[in-house]
Every structure is written in structure tokens, then in C-alpha cells.
Amino acid sequence: MINTLRRSVRAVFDGGEALLAKVFPSQWNPLLNLSALSFLFYWVITASGIYLYIFFDTGVEQAYRSVEYITQEQWYAAGIMRSMHRYASDGLVLTMLLHVLREFGLDRYRGVRWFSWVTGIPVAMLVFVAGISGYWLVWDKLAQYVAIVSTEWLDQLRIFGAPIARNFLSPEMLDSRFFTLMMFIHIAVPLIALLILWLHLQRIAKPRINPPRGLAFGTFASLLVLCLVHPAVSQGPANLSEVPSPVGLDWFYLPAFPLLETMPGPVTWGAAAAILIMVVALPWLPPLRKPKAAVVDPANCNGCRRCYNDCPYTAIAMGQRSDDMPFAAQAVVDPSLCVACGICAGACPRATPFRKRTELRPGIDLPELTTAGVRSAVERAAATLQGKGRIIVFGCTSGVPLDGLPPGTAASVPLNCIGQLAPSFIDYVLSMGLADGVVLTGCTECGCRARFGIEWTERRLARERHPYLRNGVPLERTRTAWVGRRGRKKLLALIGRFSDELAAMPPSEPAYEPIRRPPRTVQEKDTVDA
């Protein structure tokens, strides 16, 4: 059931990403920058909140009046800031929930990724606490409604000396200390959430916490337009002598409040506890089969740090050598953090398929899909090709399915991630005449399941990141197709066009001839023996 749900969620996101790709450049696609947008909204909330704090008075009578002064008298500055604070808070909830759903759909929450999932749960809870406490501070009819429903729900736990909902029975029972407490909660909770966010990112290398400038500018401009067109306003002053009705709810933060108001407390608390337990346990429902982690071969590791720099999940560190090789350090893999994406193997300078005289063993490799195994797969794929315009397609298992390629024209070599492919394999295919062209495909651009597989591959091909693609390799005989799981038609169309282009190109001679030692004659052998 969970697997079916996960596939459905992924299909929805794949469709949404493809739709937005028609409007946004790939780097600006909002669905590919959800975590970065969440951070942007957080900083907008923080900046606008600091400004609003200057004008806010924490008192029973003063709170509503100060908010009205902000909204009406200073609409051109503080009023815009109030609206910005409100809508950025809603945006944070939206991007945060979409981020959670996308990680679920991509299956990036099980296995070694459980830590990021579990530490993200308290962050989400604190965001809602901060938002709900912010509504109390306005002290309008909505704030009164939120305060009464919240305290009555908390009183169901029977952990307080006296029911705290009694504070809202009459105006005389509420004093300014309430607003001081709410302000403290409203400021402290986001700071605690930021601290947990730091913990949340500890197992992620090079986390992207800033969206592209164009997307950030567009998001901020959209917020500003929304603030001017539909400014946030209060819903009339709170009056504890009356029932606050009707009220307009913020469905981003308060969707459960009608249920809390109408359903018995034990039912709502039981449902909340059950949902929390299920979400926390989700990484183990069902548990992910853990692939074997990357393995370091010290005899072939020179401590170049390329695998360390390229690993997307901080699973590789540089440690002391375990042998007497004359190098300063060697790579050390933490199996509890490794997702077996293979990007490290693609970064190793010794992962070259041209090694024939000695065993092909790079400094770091995947036990279940070795570099030597990839070379064998390349040679098997090449043996199935014939005619002109032959193509070998390298693709990752998370991208477009590679079955159904044109027989005789294209053959596939699957990888855990496209970043597992060392550029020397492209050189090997073209130089040895195994195919006329090479296509690299995988996840959608900027949507790599292993985070950096596409980016590192693009930079390696552009000769901007080690290991470089050799300068002599003809780039006109290579193509990339970052089309994702829904891009089969695009991939097949590209292969068809590319095959025709290759067939029209003048034939290229293999740059490397197989090394053949001439057989020795009897006389030569006799001479040596003598």
C-alpha cells in the first residue's frame, strides 16, 4: 500500500515538474527548489517580524490597537511588512509540506536518510506552533477563537494545575502577562526550529539553502504584489464577553481547528498521536533493503579527495593511511551514511576502463556494481549494435526506463546514478569504436535523486571538474537527456535524431588499437633461453 502511494505521489510531482518546466528554466523550477524556498520564506518572516516588533505593544488593550496602527496608519511600510509576514508564513507551510511529500515520493526518507526525515518532524511541528502563537498576538476575533480552541484542547491532557481555558472566560481574567508569554513563545520557537534545522542538514553535503537569484527575486516580487493587492487585515477586536463568530480561518495553519472544536478531546489527541507515530515510523514501513556501501581499496587510493568532495551525503572522510603508500591520507567510508549512489566511483581517477593489463580496481568502488562490471556491460551492449549511427545509452535506475530502445541502434548500460559514470568511459566507447555516439540520461535536470549526479556529470563533461573528459573526445558525438521517468518519448526521439546525425558524420577511426604482442618465434625463444 505504501509503495503504491509513494509511486502515485511521485507521478504527481513528475507531472507538476514537467508542467512547470514549460514556464521556468530548469534551475528555477519551484518544485526542484522547495527546501531553498522554505529557507527564503523563513528569512523573510524573520526580517518582517523584527520590523513589526518595533511597533507592537504587548498588552490586552494595546495589542489590537498597535496592530491596527501598523495596518491602517502605516500601511505603506509596517502594513506591507505585516502582510509579508503573513503570506511568507503561509508560503513556508506550503513549501515545507510539498518538500516532505516530494521526499516521500522520491523514496528519499528510508535507509540512511531516516535521520533527515526524523529531525524534520519537530521542525514542522514548531513551525505550526510559531504560526498559531502569532495569531494569538493580533488579539482579534480570530485570535480569540484560536486561543479558546487551543487551550480547551490542551486542557484535555490534564497536565496543568487548573484549566488554562478559564483565562478566556471574561476580560477581567486576562492580563498583559499573557501577551508577554505569547511573544516569548513566538520568538523562541522559530529559533529552536532553526537549531534543529542545522541538525537536520548535518548528514547532507553542500545543502542548498539559497534558491537561484531569479527564483528568489520572482518569489519576493510575487509576495510584494500579493501584499499590495490583498493586504492582511484583522477581523475585529476580541471580546471575551461574546462568542467569536464568524471568523475566517487561515487554512494553512488552522485546518484542524474545526475538528478540535467539534470532536471529543480523546479522539483528536488519539488521532494526533497515531499520525505522529506513523510519520516517525515511516522510514521503516517497510524497511529499505540496504545496498552494500562503497568500499575503498587503499592500494589504489592516492588520497586525492575527489570522492570526498563529490559525495552528496558526507559518507566519505579522509583518514590516516592503513598501509605504507607514500600519500598523506586515504578515503574512509561510513557505511551508515552511504546510499551506494556510486558518485564516488565516478570521481576516482583510477576508474578508467582502459586498464587491461591489470585488474580494474579503482580507489573506491561499489561492491554490487563495480567499475569492472560497468565495463563488461559496455562491451556486452556494444556487441548488440550494428550498422551506422550506433549509440550506447548510459542511464540511472531512477530516471527514464531504458527498456525498449531501438534494437541494433541503441543499447543501454544501467547505473545507480549517472554520476557513477567516469568520463573515461565515454572516451573508451568512442576511442575503441564500440559505438558511434554516447547518450547520458537520468533524472530531470536539477532533480537528481542522488542530488549531485547530473551537476557533477555536466561539469566533468565541460572539463570544469575532475575527472575531466579528455580534450580529444569529440563532444559532437555525445548527448545528454535529463528527462526523468516520464521522458521516454523525448529520449527515443533524441536517440532517433542523434543516430541519423551520427550516420551522416564521416566515420571516425578508433584512437586506440588493441595492444597485440607479436608471437615470438622459436629462434627468439632460444636466444632468450641462451
HELIX and SHEET records of a PDB file:
HELIX    1   1 ILE A    2  ALA A   21  1                                  20    
HELIX    2   2 SER A   26  TRP A   28  5                                   3    
HELIX    3   3 PRO A   30  LEU A   32  5                                   3    
HELIX    4   4 LEU A   34  PHE A   55  1                                  22    
HELIX    5   5 GLN A   62  GLU A   68  1                                   7    
HELIX    6   6 TYR A   69  GLU A   73  3                                   5    
HELIX    7   7 TRP A   75  GLY A   79  3                                   5    
HELIX    8   8 ILE A   80  GLY A  105  1                                  26    
HELIX    9   9 GLY A  111  ARG A  113  5                                   3    
HELIX   10  10 TRP A  114  VAL A  138  1                                  25    
HELIX   11  11 LYS A  141  ASP A  155  1                                  15    
HELIX   12  12 ILE A  164  PHE A  168  5                                   5    
HELIX   13  13 PRO A  171  MET A  173  5                                   3    
HELIX   14  14 ARG A  177  HIS A  200  1                                  24    
HELIX   15  15 ARG A  213  VAL A  229  1                                  17    
HELIX   16  16 PHE A  257  THR A  262  1                                   6    
HELIX   17  17 GLY A  265  ALA A  281  1                                  17    
HELIX   18  18 LEU A  282  TRP A  284  5                                   3    
HELIX   19  19 PRO A  298  ASN A  300  5                                   3    
HELIX   20  20 ARG A  306  ASP A  310  1                                   5    
HELIX   21  21 ILE A  343  ALA A  347  1                                   5    
HELIX   22  22 THR A  371  ALA A  383  1                                  13    
HELIX   23  23 ILE A  418  GLN A  420  5                                   3    
HELIX   24  24 PRO A  423  SER A  431  1                                   9    
HELIX   25  25 GLY A  453  LEU A  461  1                                   9    
HELIX   26  26 LEU A  475  ARG A  477  5                                   3    
HELIX   27  27 ARG A  488  ALA A  504  1                                  17    
HELIX   28  28 VAL A  522  ASP A  529  1                                   8    
SHEET    1   A 2 VAL A 295  VAL A 296  0                                        
SHEET    2   A 2 ILE A 364  ASP A 365 -1                                        
SHEET    1   B 2 ILE A 316  GLY A 319  0                                        
SHEET    2   B 2 GLN A 330  VAL A 333 -1                                        
SHEET    1   C 4 ALA A 410  LEU A 415  0                                        
SHEET    2   C 4 ILE A 391  CYS A 396  1                                        
SHEET    3   C 4 GLY A 437  THR A 441  1                                        
SHEET    4   C 4 THR A 478  ALA A 481  1                                        
END                                                                             
